[in-house]
Amino acid sequence: MVASSDVAVAFLDIRPVFKGHVLVAPRAHVVTLTDLPAADIAPYFTFCQQLAGAVESGLSAGGTFVAINNRVSQSVPHLHTHVVPRTKGDGLRGFFWPRTKYESDDEARDFAGKISAVISS
């Protein structure tokens, strides 16, 4: 156990990307970020923010990589946020999956529009 609050707990990942890789999980069982009650979002991410700062300061890291998987690549069906210590030249390059490009600005606008339409409704 690394830390705890009323809303969440933080503990070391047993298979860390780098030593000091912390997992932050809400105390209430929710599977994905979209399942987290609105009232818990601010306290949960405030706790994640504190952990990111503590990982940097406590480990003299140059920064952190903070990530959440929702369903796909989620090895445990419980929301958890990865806080991974980073240092310049640590070998971690971008995201862990292949990157792609939009075929055109129109295609990019189409994807943005589909997402915006859901938020607007």
C-alpha positions in Angstrom: 0.0 0.0 0.0 1.3 3.4 -1.0 -1.5 5.7 0.1 -5.2 5.8 0.7 -8.1 8.3 1.0 -11.8 8.1 1.6 -12.4 7.6 -2.2 -9.3 5.6 -3.4 -6.3 3.4 -2.6 -2.9 3.4 -4.2 -0.5 0.5 -4.4 2.5 -0.7 -6.4 1.8 -2.6 -9.6 3.2 -6.1 -9.3 4.4 -6.0 -12.9 5.6 -2.4 -13.1 6.6 -0.6 -16.3 9.3 1.0 -14.2 9.9 0.6 -10.4 7.6 2.9 -8.5 4.7 2.3 -11.0 1.6 2.9 -8.8 -2.0 1.9 -9.4 -4.8 4.1 -8.0 -8.2 2.5 -7.6 -11.5 3.8 -6.3 -12.8 2.1 -3.2 -16.2 1.7 -4.7 -16.4 -1.0 -7.4 -16.8 0.5 -10.8 -15.5 -1.1 -14.0 -14.7 1.9 -16.1 -14.2 5.7 -15.8 -17.7 6.2 -17.3 -19.1 4.2 -14.3 -17.5 6.5 -11.7 -20.2 8.6 -10.0 -19.9 12.3 -10.8 -19.5 13.1 -7.1 -16.4 10.9 -7.0 -14.6 12.3 -10.1 -13.0 15.4 -8.5 -11.8 13.6 -5.3 -10.6 10.6 -7.3 -8.5 12.7 -9.7 -7.3 15.0 -6.9 -5.9 11.8 -5.3 -4.4 10.7 -8.6 -2.8 14.2 -9.0 -1.3 13.9 -5.5 0.1 10.5 -6.3 1.6 11.8 -9.6 3.4 14.6 -7.6 4.5 12.1 -4.9 5.9 9.7 -7.5 7.9 12.6 -9.1 9.2 14.0 -5.9 9.7 10.8 -4.0 11.5 9.0 -6.8 13.3 12.1 -8.2 11.5 11.3 -11.5 11.5 13.7 -14.4 7.7 13.3 -14.8 5.0 10.7 -14.9 2.9 8.8 -17.4 -0.8 8.7 -16.2 -3.2 6.4 -18.0 -6.5 4.5 -17.7 -7.6 1.6 -19.9 -11.4 1.1 -20.2 -12.3 -2.5 -21.0 -9.8 -3.1 -23.8 -6.4 -4.0 -22.2 -8.0 -3.7 -18.8 -6.5 -6.7 -17.1 -8.7 -6.3 -14.0 -12.4 -5.3 -14.3 -12.1 -2.5 -11.8 -11.2 1.1 -12.7 -7.6 1.9 -12.0 -5.2 4.6 -13.0 -1.6 3.9 -13.8 1.0 6.4 -12.5 4.3 5.5 -14.0 7.5 7.4 -13.1 9.4 8.7 -16.1 12.9 9.9 -16.7 14.5 11.3 -19.9 15.9 8.5 -21.9 14.0 5.7 -20.1 13.1 4.0 -23.4 9.4 4.4 -23.2 8.2 5.8 -26.5 4.8 7.4 -26.8 1.9 5.2 -26.3 2.0 1.4 -26.2 0.1 0.8 -29.4 0.6 1.7 -33.1 -0.3 5.2 -34.2 -2.3 6.1 -37.2 -3.2 9.2 -39.3 -6.4 10.7 -40.6 -6.7 10.4 -44.3 -7.8 14.1 -44.5 -8.9 17.1 -42.5 -12.5 16.1 -43.5 -12.1 12.7 -42.0 -10.7 14.2 -38.7 -13.6 16.6 -38.6 -16.0 13.7 -39.1 -14.6 11.8 -36.1 -14.6 15.0 -34.0 -18.3 15.6 -35.0 -19.4 12.1 -34.0 -17.9 12.6 -30.5 -19.2 16.2 -30.2 -22.7 15.1 -31.1 -22.8 12.7 -28.2 -21.6 15.4 -25.7 -24.0 17.9 -27.1 -27.1 15.6 -26.7 
